[in-house]
C-alpha cells in the first residue's frame, strides 16, 4: 500500500517510520489502494477514517497530539479501520455501515459497533509491535 503523509516535519517522520510495519502487520503491504494521512487540529475526535469512493484511496485524519504514544495508538486504531475497509470486512453505505454483511445504522452506540471493538482490541498490539521492531 502506497502512502502519503501531510504533517509537520517531526510528526511526518514519526508516522512514516511506523507505517511500513503497521501496514505489514495488518496485511496491507500489497494493497493497491492509496493511504493518505493528514493532521487536522480542528478534528473533534482523535482520528477518523474515510474511504474516498472512485479514487481507490483511504483518508486517515488525525488530531495532532503532543504525546507520540497517543498519536501512535490512534494511528494504529485508524489503520485497523483501513484494513477493515480494504479487505471488505466493513463497508460504508448511504444508510450506515455493513460489518461482515450485517447492516448497522448510525444509532448503534459507539462501543457496541463491532468495527470499533475490533480496532480497540488491536490498536495497542499493532503500535507496540511497530515501535519494538
Order of alpha helices (4+ residues) and beta strands (2+ residues): beta-alpha-beta-beta-beta-alpha-beta-beta-beta-alpha
